[in-house]
Amino acid sequence: MTVRVNDTVIGEREIAAEMQHHPAPSAEAAWQEAARALVVRRLLLDEAAARGIEAEAEGDLLPDEAVIEALLEHVIAVPEADEATLRRWYEANRGRFRTRELWEASHILLAADPDDRDARASAEARAKDLLAQVLADRDSFAALARAQSDCPSAKDGGRLGQVTRGSLVPEIETFLAAMAPGQICPVVAKSRYGMHILWLHQRAEPRELPFEAVRGTVARYLHDASWRRAVHQFIAVLAGRARIEGIDMEGAATPLVQ
């Protein structure tokens, strides 16, 4: 099936080539998204031509993309949100602006393939022996880590430094979240990488960031959201006055600015 935008025909091959950029649950859905994207591109290029807007490609931009960017810069003007608007949005969305839980920790890793039962059993037995040693004398932790750990942190005595929630495997984070600062985990922690002996030195709980620290982020978010709405509206106007055949654009998201 072909698609027509005013006097321009968008053929099946062009749509098929565009489909690779539009993953979807089905081939039909991908075809629809690809066709809409090409219609939007055609509408914008035609509008740029009608306005006499030209642009040279720079960097990674293709020639058509440069023209479309120049058109949108010419027609879309988004006012900056004032201070009161920024603060209202921040107050309504304070939960978005929190630091992650932070841990300062050390570990000794005895690596073992999760699919090798014998290796896992051997690593666990060794880990239990090492754990008994560090529980009896925590000053031995660094030396044992340098001698026994299979993690690159071994050279630093097992120190992982400061790590945030989400940066470690979930199995280890579960243990760290339950430990008290200064505590050596009383049991061997198991992960997909092997057996771990954990020492939590310090923790910093999540905290809310003040408005002053995130003002720039809020301003950029609101500006970008306003810009996307303006572009959607502009394209809707172009589509409303164009003759489009072969594809339904009604209620469709604008592929260019999703």
N, C-alpha and C positions, 0 to 999 in steps of 0.2 A: 504493500500500500504506500502511495506517495502522499506527501503533505504539501499544501500550497499556502504561501503567504503573499497575498496580493498577486504580483506577477512572477514570483519566484517559486520554483518547484524544489522541494527537498525530497530527494529520492531515497529508495529503500537502502541502497548501499551506504549512503551518508548516515542514515539513522542507525544502521547496523554497526557502523564503525564507532558511533557515539555511545552505543549501549554499554561498552566496556567501562565507561566512566559513571555508570548509574546502576550499581548493584541493587537488586530488588528480589522479592520473594518468587517472582515468576518472570519468564521471558516476556510475557505480555506487559507486565508492569514496567520492566526495564525499557521496553520499546516505547511505552507512553512517556516515561520520564525523559528518554533521549530525544524523542520527537519534540516535546515541549521545550527542552533546552535549546534545540536548534531553532525553533520558532522564535523564542525570546532573543536569541542571538541575531536572527534575521531582522526582527523588529528594531532592535537597537542600532544595527548597522545601517538600516534604511533611514532611521531618524537622524543618525549622524551625517549621512550623505545629504539629506534634505537641508540640514543646517550648515552644510559646508565644513564640517569638523573633520580634520585629518590629524594623524599622529604617527610618529615613527616609533617602531618597536625598540624598546630598551631592555637590557638585562634578559630575563627569562620570558618576557611578554612576547606573544606572537602579534603580528600586525593587526589582526582583527581585535585582539584583546586590548591593544593600545588605543585603538579608536574608541572602543566601548568605554574604556576608563576615562578618556578625554571627554566623551559625551556626558558621562555621569558627573564628572567634576564640573562641567558647564551648567548642568540643569539642576543638580541636587545641592541645596543649601540647607544645612542643618544647624539651627541655633544652639549655642552651648547652654547647658542647663545652669541655672543660677544656684547660688549657695544654698538657698532654702530647699530647692528641689533635690539637690544632692543629699542634704542631711535627711530629708523626709524618706528618700529611698533607702538610705543607710539604716535608719531607724526601723524601717519595715523589713529589712533583710539582714539584721545583725548576725544571725546564725551562719551566714555565708562567710563571715570574716573571723575565723578562729584559727589559731595555730594548731598544729598537730601535736599529739603527745610526743615528748622527746625523751629518749633514754641515753644515758652514758653507760656502756656495758663492755664487758670482756667475755670471751668464751674460749674454750678448747674444743676443737672439732676433731673427732675421729671419723674419717670418711668411710662410708659403706654404701654400696649400691643397694637401693631399696628392693631389687629383685634377687639379691644374693643373700639367702637366709643364713648361710654359714658365716658370711662376712659380717652381717648385722649382729649375729649372736656374739662373735668374737669382739667386735667393736664395743658392744654394750658391756661385756665383761671387763674389758680394759678401761672403759669410761667409769664404771663403778669403782674400780680400784683407784683411779686418779681422783675421783670425787671424794673418796674417803681421805685421801692425802690432803686435799685442799681444805676440806672441812676441819681437819685436825690442825692444819697450819696454812692459813690463807696467804702467808708471805711466800709460800712455795708456788703460788698460782702462775706467776709470770715465767719462772724458770721452766715449769712443766709445760706451759704453752709453747715456749720456744723450742723445747725438745720434742714434744709429742703432737702438737696441733697440725692438722692438714690444711688449715686456712692461711692465706697470705698474712693475716694479722699476727701469726706466730712470731714474726720478727719484732713485733711491738709488744711482746708479752701477752698476746691475746686481745689487746685493746681494739675495740671496734670504733672507738670515738663516740661522737654523738650521732644517733640514728633516730629517724622519725618513724612513727607508725605508718606502715605501708611500704617501708623500704626493706623489710626482712620477710622471710617466709612466715606465713600465719602460725605455724606450729610454734616457732620461737617467740613470736610476739605474744601469744597466749600466756606463755610462762612469764615473760618480762612484765606484762600488765598486772600479773597477780603478785609480783615480788615487791618487797619493801626495799627502799634505798639501802645499800650496804649489804644486802643479803646475797649469799651464794645459794643457788637453787639446790634444795636438799635431795632432788632426784635427777637422774640423767634425762635430759630433754631429747626426744627423738624427732628428726625431721627427714625429709627426702634425701638430705645430703649425708646423714649419718647420725652420730651421737654427740651431744653437746653438753659441756659443763658450763653453766652460766653464772655470771657475777654481775649484778646490777649495782652500779656505783651511785648514780643519781638519776632522778627523773624530774621532768618539768611537765606539769599538767597542761592540757589545752587551755588557752586563754583567749578572750575576745579582744580583737584588735580595735583600737580607738579610731574614730572617724578620720582624724588627722593622718593616720598611717595608711589609710586606704582611699583617701579622697581622690587621688589620681585614677585608681582602678574603677571607682564608681563613675567618675566623669567619663572615662573611656567606654564603659559598658553602656551608659545611657546614650552617649553620642552614637555608638555603633548600632544600638537598637533603633534609634530614631532614623539613622541613615538607611537601615534595611527596610523600615516601614515606608520611607519616602521612595525608595527604589521600587518596591512592590507596587506602590500607587502609580508611579510613573509608567511602569510596564503595563499595568492594568489599563491605563488610559490609551497607550499605544495599541494594545490588543483589542480594545473596544472599538476603535475606529478603523481597524484593519480588516481585510477579508481573509479569514483563515479557514482552510478546508482540510479535512482528513484527520483532525485532532481536536478534542474538546479541551479548551483552555479554561473553562468556567470552574472557578474554585480551586484551580491548581496552584500549588506553591511555585514560586518563581525559582527555577533551578539555579539561576545565576547567583542568587543571594541567600541560599538556604544555610 
